[in-house]
Amino acid sequence: MGELVGTSPCAGVLPLTIGDVQAVEVELGHLTSIAPFAGQATAASVALEAAHGMPLPKANCTTGKEGARAIWFGRDMALLAGPTCDPAVAKHAALTDQSDAWAAVTLSGPSAEDVLARLVPVDLRSVSFKRGHTARTLLKHMNGSVTRLGPESFLILVFRSMARTLAHDLKEAMEAVAARG
Amino acid sequence: MRIDGKGLIDRAQPLRFQFEGIGHTGFEGDTLASALLAKGVRLMGRSFKYHRPRGVLTAGSEEPNALVTIGRGAAQEPNVRATMLEIYDGLDARAQNAWPSLRADAMAINDVAWPFLGAGFYYKTFMWPRGFWERLYEPLIRRAAGLGALSGAHHPDRSEKAYAFCDLLVIGSGPAGLAAALTAGRAGADVLLVEEDSLFGGRLNAETFEVDGLAGPDWAAQTVAELRDMENVRLMTRTCVVGAYDHGTYAAVERVGPHGARRPEGGVAETFWRIVAKRAILAAGAIERPVAFENNDRPGIMTASAVRAYLNRWGVASGQRVAVFGNNDDAHRTAVDLEAAGVEVAALIDSRAEIAPPDLNCPVYAGAMVTGSAGRLGLKRISVKTGRGNKDIEVDCLAMSGGWNPTVHLTCHMNGRPTWRADIASFVPTPGSIPGLVTAGACNGDFSTQACLKAGAEAAAAVLKDLGLKASGGARLAEAEDSPYRIAPLWAVPGTGRAWLDFQNDVTVKDVKQAAVENFRSVEHMKRYTTQGMATDQGKNSNVAALALLADATGRGIPETGTTTFRPPFSPVSLATFGAGAQGIGFAPQRLTTSHGESIARGAPMIEAGLWYRPSYFPQKGETHWRQSCDREVGYVRKAVGVCDVSTLGKIDLQGPGAAELLDFVYTNTFSTLKVGRVRYGLMLREDGFVMDDGTTARLGDQHYVMTTTTAAAGAVMRHLYFVHQALCPHLDVRFTSVTEQWAQFAVAGPKSRELLNGLLDQPVDNETWPFMACGDMAIGGIPGRLFRISFSGEHAYEVAVPARYGESLFKRLVARAEAMGGGAYGMEALNVLRIEKGHITHAEIHGRTTAFDIGFARMLSAKKDCIGKTMAAREGLVDPGRERLVGLKPVGGDSVLSAGAHLFDTGVAMTRETSLGYTTSAVFSPTLGHHIALGFLQRGPERMGEVIRCFDHMRGLEAEVEVCPPVFVDPDGGRTRG
């Protein structure tokens, strides 16, 4: 018997292109949740910056850039996407490998914001949700994470087990937007 | 009758449609009501209770009479307002509540029997014999009354939900709304302008007003064009704001394209919007009220504003010979517009003695009133009482006006009450009723176009200031007519016949007076007694008149009498729209394991566990019943090795110096003493002392644990931990996060489990390095994972976890190896049998009403420490030996079938609710033992071991003699587990 074979969460259900919007699964690299211990937020941030070049993000923000990004991920927590988290950070924060826990999808195109307006109950207008802004919120019935990557591009994370539902919900919203012409 | 040269319809675009099976032609821009009126069709429906012939009363969403059904089969859609239904090629509309036909409706017998059907009558009459109301009378009455019917099948149309955010929401696009949107849009605010109609402009499209020298509709179109060019303004037609809620949230329903019309692939019929606005301006206009007089509901009797709307917007004369009846100057314009369009006006009748009528060719009767009408299926004649005697006038249309009611509804959705204004004889919104919302224009009692424009612009300017935006300078207010609104109240014309107030609910002036006579004097009681203002109508047409009459009947003033509550939705919303997107698989997310595809490929039927889908069993060729598969799979585990996906169990990663203390506090037993590399079973209580959940927790490092929860309670336990940490133990330095999704985890169970794993793991295991309840890291082909020696089946077993991406691959390999060793995959049915044989509990037993004492785990409450639920669990009643406590049950003789949910009784007693001593929670056929077994709760259970009692399932009619036994049926001393 051969080696174990890896399968991506959205295999078989994405990509999708409907109208002017594309939903594409992305490989973000390692995902590590970073939860600083009591009183260690600054130390953890300094350690993270020293190791990976970006501090811990403030609430609803991201730091870093494509390939190495820290995404605010809820109360006292960030998600480092890209490199394996340097063990030096572990002195100040609980690190948990989440590389296989999330389905990561980019939604992009001129109507991407309209598509998300059908699924996400928070204000995603570019005036209030700028590039680099992030929210832990709902995607229809699912808990997830939404980050604006650019004027017409968003990063969506939902539980790996819900990848098929994500594809279904995105498809319905994309079709409804596209049908309006 | 269509008038040449008038209307905002496209005569180059004829459209074919059907009403009541008869084909008609209308034009692009027509509603069903306008197209039918153009063809001289006045009869459009039958009334709710008396089956009275009715025609269209209004030209807007307040229409109470002309409700039709469209679509066929599953797509049938009832109660569509003909006034809001834009026609399209192929539209097929039918009247409702009429049989065999609209013209000859057999149920019109109700109208003859009206003295027996008045308000309150049947409640008092159909009371005997007792019980007949529910079984006979009510169903009969409900069948006789009513509106349209649903098809009973799933509607094929899809709807959706969406969210919108803006600085300013402008509700309504008449002169006030347009002026407000323009002012705010020019200042750069993010504006959302919503209009219920298919066309922006409100009354400007229905009147002959000029604004800035342009015809009203032209000015509206020009203004909308300017707004459309602004990037900061979004325009929505066919969108009705139906409710106002907290924090500037508004519900709105958008018809995406004409009602019922064909739409592009993937398109939706309606969108249910939640709009969050920093500020809102309500410019919803006003609704003209009818006058109550005898037989004022005949087809052809309409509100005056509707007659003008059909004429000016749709180029339709609502009759060949029209009379106008009103109590205000505004009504006079109806006669003016009709005469200007060449329609014969028979008379202008004004209830006021002192009036200054416009220049008209028709006779004008001041101080006169319409007292009755004739023409059952369509108006033929009206009776007029003038100062000089009575007069009958032949007309086929009567335009009536009792004045205007500002559309205050939305301002009442948060329990605001409107304020009475005597000068306009109506209610206006009370400022501040909805935080962040101001009102402008006719909905606020401003009835001239100029006043509306001014109010809209001023309201927007105030909002801009409030938001810190600056109005662009130099904007000039458009100029328009500013005629005063003169009115003298006229609620009902005196008379003895039935005069209709609420057309949709068939409520008359008599009904309201009767309510007062029977001492239902509060307006809320009157409403419930008469049904006035109920249901989808919400009193749009009738509320003010009804309460004015109630005030009169009870000798109080109108302000003292007050209004009933206008409730959302402002306009009816179908349940399919409220629940949009939640049909079928949209109802809830599906959580799929990594082995899902392989399980499906093996033909496994799936069962839902929370949101997860898990295989029930894996059928093989020749098996015709699930029990055969299940028994075989149990055999794998008991005799060889079985593989089962257990990834769905909740897994919570806890780290930090305070992790051990937190676990000691949430579990009844102790985890701080657990050695690194070992697993312990834990029991968790709620604050009230009852069992919350159970599972194993492994210690991976000095300050690192991973907790396992049951599948269904994973979310609840996570929430519980957050609560305990944040609210009860904030001093503990511990961090935790769910890792359920990170790991694919499989149970490998059975005497050959170690043999199977040792062919797979990079480092083989043995009983010394991996004894029962050991855990630690392992690797498969260099892929790091975790191994836990735990057992739910009671066999020598392991759970092996790898990062989820490898789950599918590992599952296939485990199953292939198991099959080669005489075993294979097992599903939930076998898992359940195995755990019941071993006496392991699930939420069937810890169902929320059982304690640790009940399940025989009282010794798990550590005496050395406190834990959540400990104190409450010690309450006298919760440790009473007489409580129902966990036992095993097996049939005497061995061949009886046991079922879960059966009740337990002493032998020889009548088996009733009162004599029940307990119940079964889990029951299966045990292939290992060859007979049924069950777990259950029995009063004093542990004291009754060996006794024979009876088990009776009243639902299934199953009865059995059972022996009370310990709940562990297989390997009670645990030798196999440790093997």
Contacts between the chains, C-beta under 8 A, distances in Angstrom:
chain1	res1	chain2	res2	distance
A	1	B	813	5.9
A	1	B	816	7.7
A	3	B	781	4.5
A	3	B	782	7.6
A	3	B	783	7.6
A	4	B	780	6.0
A	4	B	781	5.6
A	4	B	783	5.2
A	4	B	802	6.8
A	4	B	806	4.2
A	4	B	809	4.5
A	4	B	810	5.7
A	4	B	813	7.4
A	5	B	806	7.2
A	5	B	808	7.8
A	5	B	809	4.2
A	6	B	805	3.9
A	6	B	806	5.8
A	6	B	809	7.4
A	7	B	594	7.1
A	7	B	805	5.7
A	7	B	806	7.9
A	7	B	807	7.7
A	7	B	808	5.2
A	7	B	809	7.2
A	8	B	805	6.9
A	9	B	804	7.8
A	9	B	805	7.9
A	18	B	266	7.5
A	33	B	737	5.3
A	35	B	655	7.7
A	35	B	735	3.8
A	35	B	737	6.6
A	36	B	735	7.9
A	37	B	656	5.6
A	37	B	657	7.6
A	37	B	733	5.3
A	37	B	735	6.6
A	38	B	656	8.0
A	38	B	733	4.1
A	76	B	735	7.2
A	77	B	735	7.8
A	77	B	737	7.0
A	93	B	735	7.5
A	94	B	653	7.8
A	94	B	655	3.7
A	94	B	656	6.0
A	94	B	735	3.8
A	94	B	736	7.8
A	94	B	737	7.6
A	96	B	653	5.0
A	96	B	655	7.4
A	96	B	737	5.3
A	96	B	739	6.3
A	96	B	742	7.8
A	97	B	742	6.4
A	97	B	803	7.7
A	98	B	737	7.7
A	98	B	739	7.2
A	98	B	741	7.7
A	98	B	742	5.6
A	99	B	742	7.4
A	99	B	803	6.6
A	100	B	741	7.3
A	100	B	742	5.2
A	100	B	743	7.6
A	100	B	803	4.2
A	100	B	804	3.8
A	100	B	805	5.0
A	101	B	738	7.9
A	101	B	739	6.8
A	101	B	740	7.8
A	101	B	741	3.7
A	101	B	742	4.1
A	101	B	804	6.9
A	102	B	741	7.0
A	117	B	162	5.2
A	117	B	163	5.4
A	117	B	164	6.7
A	118	B	160	5.7
A	118	B	161	6.8
A	118	B	162	4.7
A	118	B	163	7.8
A	120	B	163	7.0
A	121	B	163	5.2
A	121	B	274	7.1
A	122	B	163	7.7
A	123	B	163	8.0
A	123	B	165	4.1
A	123	B	276	7.0
A	125	B	165	5.9
A	125	B	190	7.3
A	127	B	190	7.2
A	128	B	165	7.3
A	140	B	581	6.8
A	140	B	586	7.8
A	140	B	589	7.8
A	141	B	588	6.0
A	141	B	589	5.2
A	142	B	589	5.0
A	159	B	591	7.0
A	159	B	741	4.9
A	160	B	741	4.8
A	160	B	804	5.6
A	161	B	591	3.9
A	161	B	592	5.5
A	161	B	593	6.8
A	161	B	612	7.3
A	161	B	741	6.0
A	162	B	589	4.9
A	162	B	590	7.1
A	162	B	591	5.9
A	162	B	592	8.0
A	163	B	592	7.8
A	164	B	590	6.2
A	164	B	592	6.0
A	165	B	585	7.6
A	165	B	589	4.2
A	165	B	590	5.2
A	168	B	585	6.6
A	168	B	586	7.5
A	169	B	581	7.9
A	169	B	586	7.5
A	172	B	158	7.5
A	172	B	160	7.4
A	172	B	266	7.7
A	172	B	581	6.9
A	172	B	586	7.3
A	173	B	160	7.2
A	175	B	265	7.3
A	175	B	266	2.9
A	175	B	267	7.6
A	176	B	158	7.5
A	176	B	160	5.1
A	176	B	266	6.2
A	176	B	267	6.4
A	176	B	268	4.8
A	176	B	271	8.0
A	178	B	266	6.4
A	179	B	263	6.6
A	179	B	264	4.2
A	179	B	265	6.6
A	179	B	266	4.7
A	179	B	267	3.2
A	179	B	268	7.3
A	180	B	256	6.9
A	180	B	267	7.0
A	181	B	264	7.3
